[in-house]
Structure formats: C-alpha cells, structure tokens
Amino acid sequence: EYEYLHELFLEEGAIVAVASQGTGKALGRLGGYAVPQLSIAEAKPQDYDAIVLIGGYGAYAFLWDNIQLHELLREAQQLNKLLVAASVSAVTLANAGLLQGKNATVYPDYNAAVILSEKGANHVYQSVVVDDNIITSNHPRKVKQLGETIVARLSE
C-alpha cells in the first residue's frame, strides 16, 4: 500500500510528508521501508490536504491505539481534511471516534470488524467506501482503486 500510494501521489505532483512514531527507518513486513520526515507529534493537520493511514501489521501494532495520532486525526476532521484508512488502519479512525455513524470498510479480520461495530461504524462489505471526507479500503489488493479514489477526491 505504502509504495504504490507514495509513488502515485508523487506522480500526481503532491508534496508528500511521511510521519511515524519517530524518524527512524520504518520497516514494512514484506521488506519495504519508509524514512519518515517527521514524527506524528510534529505533524500539524492544517499543513496537509489529506492524512493517509497505511494498513498492515504496523497499523495494528503502532497506530490503532496511538493517542497522538487520534488527536491529529480529530483535528484534521474538524478542519474537514480528507482522512484515508487502508486495510486494518480503519480501526485507528474508529478508535479516534471518527467512524461513529459513518459507512466504512476494513480488512476482513474478525477483531477489526468487531472494533468498527463497537465504535459505531456501519461496516460495509465493499472494496472502497467513501463517507463525507473519510475513505476506507478493505484489502491491499484494492490499493489501485483506493489511490484513484483519493486522487479524484483531492482533485475536486
């Protein structure tokens, strides 16, 4: 997800900032990596048009319960920024309180689906779901469709 979306955004002329818990190399489970330019704590939502959360084990391990990220997302929501969650990272939006009453999808993982429901999301079984300024996708294989949806929304 990360590599495809990062390349797509750069091709579209976007200025991309990668944030993580720290600025050390962030390793992907399948051997890829990213080098964050800033920490989540340093990110300011007013500086961005969108915040895109990548899925995978890292989302589960480091994003789902990240209080600093939840605050950043809530601030971005208040500013009507585009919020995107790929795969299991939709749980991060749910845990931040942003999916209450919203249509959303998530990777087909039992725990992730339960959390979305418990947090008041309307779990929709579709590849990509758009509800106001929130976009969620349910599988890494749907990253192209997710990318097209993000680019279309940012072009409006």
C-alpha positions in Angstrom: 0.0 0.0 0.0 2.7 2.5 1.0 4.9 2.1 -2.0 2.0 2.3 -4.5 0.3 5.2 -2.9 3.5 7.1 -2.3 4.6 6.8 -5.9 1.1 7.7 -7.2 0.9 10.9 -5.1 4.4 12.0 -6.3 3.4 11.3 -9.9 0.3 13.5 -9.4 2.5 16.3 -8.2 1.7 16.1 -4.5 4.1 17.1 -1.8 4.2 14.0 0.5 5.3 14.0 4.1 5.8 10.7 5.9 5.2 10.7 9.6 5.6 7.9 12.1 6.2 7.5 15.9 9.8 8.6 15.3 12.0 9.5 12.4 14.0 6.2 12.2 13.5 3.9 9.3 10.0 2.3 9.3 10.2 -1.3 8.1 7.4 -3.0 6.3 6.6 -6.6 6.9 7.4 -7.6 3.3 10.8 -5.9 3.2 9.9 -2.4 2.2 10.6 0.6 4.2 10.0 4.3 4.5 12.1 7.1 6.1 9.7 9.4 8.0 10.4 13.1 7.8 8.6 13.9 11.0 7.0 12.3 14.0 3.3 12.1 14.4 3.6 14.6 17.3 5.2 17.2 15.0 2.5 16.9 12.3 0.0 19.7 12.0 -3.2 18.9 10.2 -3.5 22.4 8.7 -0.4 21.7 6.7 -2.0 18.8 4.7 -4.9 18.2 2.4 -5.2 14.6 3.4 -3.9 12.2 6.0 -3.5 8.6 4.7 -3.1 5.7 7.1 -1.4 2.6 5.7 -2.6 -0.8 6.9 -0.7 -4.0 7.7 0.8 -5.2 11.0 2.3 -1.8 11.7 -1.1 -0.2 11.8 -2.3 -2.8 14.3 0.9 -2.6 16.4 1.5 1.1 16.3 -1.5 3.1 15.1 -4.7 1.6 16.4 -4.2 3.0 19.9 -1.8 5.9 19.3 -3.3 8.8 21.3 -1.2 11.4 19.5 -2.4 10.1 16.1 -6.0 10.1 17.3 -5.7 13.7 18.3 -4.1 14.6 14.9 -7.0 12.8 13.1 -9.7 14.6 15.2 -8.1 18.0 14.5 -7.9 17.1 10.8 -11.6 16.1 10.9 -12.5 19.4 12.4 -10.7 21.1 9.5 -12.6 18.9 7.0 -9.4 17.3 5.7 -9.5 14.1 3.8 -8.9 11.1 6.0 -8.0 7.8 4.4 -7.5 4.4 6.1 -6.2 1.4 4.1 -6.9 -2.1 5.2 -6.8 -2.6 9.0 -6.0 1.1 9.7 -9.7 1.9 9.7 -9.6 0.7 13.3 -7.4 3.7 14.0 -10.2 6.1 12.8 -12.7 4.1 14.8 -10.6 4.3 18.0 -10.2 8.0 17.4 -14.0 8.3 17.5 -14.3 9.3 13.8 -16.4 6.5 12.4 -19.5 6.8 14.7 -22.4 6.7 12.3 -20.2 6.5 9.2 -20.0 3.9 6.5 -16.6 2.2 6.5 -14.9 -0.9 5.4 -11.9 -2.8 6.9 -9.6 -5.7 6.1 -11.6 -9.0 6.7 -10.2 -9.5 10.2 -12.6 -10.5 13.0 -11.2 -8.2 15.6 -11.0 -5.3 13.3 -14.7 -5.8 12.2 -15.8 -6.1 15.9 -14.0 -2.9 16.8 -15.6 -0.9 14.0 -19.0 -2.1 15.0 -18.4 -1.4 18.7 -17.2 2.1 17.9 -20.5 2.8 16.0 -19.4 2.4 12.4 -21.7 1.0 9.7 -19.4 -1.8 8.4 -19.9 -2.0 4.7 -18.5 -5.0 2.8 -17.1 -3.2 -0.2 -13.6 -2.6 -1.5 -13.5 1.1 -1.1 -16.0 3.2 0.9 -16.4 7.0 0.9 -18.4 8.7 3.5 -18.1 12.5 3.6 -14.3 13.2 4.0 -13.4 9.7 5.1 -12.2 6.9 2.7 -11.6 3.4 3.8 -10.5 0.3 1.9 -10.6 -3.3 2.9 -7.6 -5.0 1.2 -4.1 -4.3 -0.1 -5.2 -5.8 -3.4 -7.5 -2.8 -3.8 -4.8 -0.2 -3.4 -5.1 1.0 -7.1 -8.9 1.6 -6.6 -8.1 3.4 -3.3 -5.5 5.5 -5.0 -7.8 6.5 -7.8 -10.5 7.5 -5.3 -8.1 9.6 -3.2 -6.8 11.4 -6.3 -10.3 12.1 -7.6 -11.4 13.5 -4.2 -8.3 15.7 -3.9 -8.9 17.0 -7.5 -12.4 18.2 -6.7 
